[in-house]
């Protein structure tokens, strides 16, 4: 009987505690965020020199892009300096938006040579240097479909055995404007031989069109993209380690890199 009374008292105390309001509003002062300029510049052979410059915004700020219109931007290669004026006119075929671009000069097909970037904002000049990696061609492409008529795409290519190489594997549905089905970042430590291969999941419907791209990345571009993915994965996750963006433009946030890729189009994904 004594034990029953003891358990009853414990139960009543537990109910009382659960009915109490343990919520307490806590105000945590946050430091002011410095709107560091954000830059993306990709050197794509045969295309104009193009660059995006915006002010970065704080996590709790209103998501309204603020372009920087008065930056002085130059890219120097083989002793020739190209000026990139502010220009937001869209160009046919551009998958990205840029607000600075060269008027007449096109990026040359000069692999593994230095390109120097200089960006002056509010009297402060930021610099960076990069190269354009050699093209790695897609040797072959395979389709594989399961019993549910869902299909995957696998590619084969040659990886140089004596260099450290970094890749991005992208697949789109139907066209480059379609949904991104796969987006993988990888380095050649995964490959035992020069005959390398990458395959995605069963992400396509049988008969669906697809576009596949294999990017040969600079180490800095690979680190930048990896840090962006890590930052996105950490967002909203209280158990994740904080992740910062790895920039190769000291003093700014962003990336300056060559952009080299091979692209294949599949009219109908099927066995």
Secondary structure, 3 states (H helix, E strand, C coil): CHHHHHHHHHHHHHHHHHHCCCCCCCCCCCCCCCCCEEEEEEECCCCEEEEEEEECCCCCCCCCCEECCCCEEEEEECCEEEECEECCCCCCCCCCCCCEEEEEEECCCCCCCCEEEEEEECCEEEEEEECCCCCCCEEEEEEEECCCCEEEEEEEEECCCCCCCEEEEEEEECCCCCCEEEEEEEEHHHCCCCEEEEECCCCEECCCCEEEEEEEECHHHHHHHHHHHHHHHHCCCCCCCCCCCCCCCCCCEEEEEECEEEEEEECCCCC
